[in-house]
Amino acid sequence: MSKKKQTPPEEAQEKAQVPEEDGAVDAQEAVEVSLEELQSQLEAAQKQSEEYLNMAQRVQADFENFRRRNNAARADSFEEGARAFIQTILPVMDNLERALAAESSDAALKEGVSMVYRQLSDCLEKRGVTVIDRMGEKFDPSLENAVMQGTAEEGEPGTVCAVLQKGYKMGDFVLRHAMVKVVAE
């Protein structure tokens, strides 16, 4: 075994002791510098933390706005597609109405057509489709297309005196303008 060289206790004490005047001041300054440095690092870290938090909040808000816009665009697209599809079905409604108005000796056929017409009408009604029925009311170009002119005997001037083809709307959106006959002013 090797033996370590031991220093006498007096030598160790002399090496450990720092002159009180210079050592105390230097140690105090070192602690103050260290505290100031740590304080400035803490402030910088807090500032950076606030920046990151603000950035994260902005990103989250931007994402929420994106999600909201995306949901609104999806809903609008769905409604637009539904309106386009319903517009393609409207001529079928017209033909069913003509079939019901036609003279027929086959009661079973007439009843079948009537059932199909009612079923289709119910489906459109559930989807929010309503008939534009303005017979006898003042002509409104946003809802109707005037294709004929009526005489004074058919009603008051500027009013709808006959509906030649029904119009339909879905909510506030006009799917098809009604074709009407309007009394001349």
Secondary structure, DSSP 8 states (H G I E B T S, - for coil): --------HHHHHHHH---HHHHHHHHHHHHHHHHHHHHHHHHHHHHHHHHHHHHHHHHHHHHHHHHHHHHHHHHHHHHHHHHHHHHHHHHHHHHHHHHHHS--S-HHHHHHHHHHHHHHHHHHHHTTEEEE--TTSB--TTTEEEEEEE-GGGSSTTBEEEEEE-EEEETTEEEE-EEEEEE--
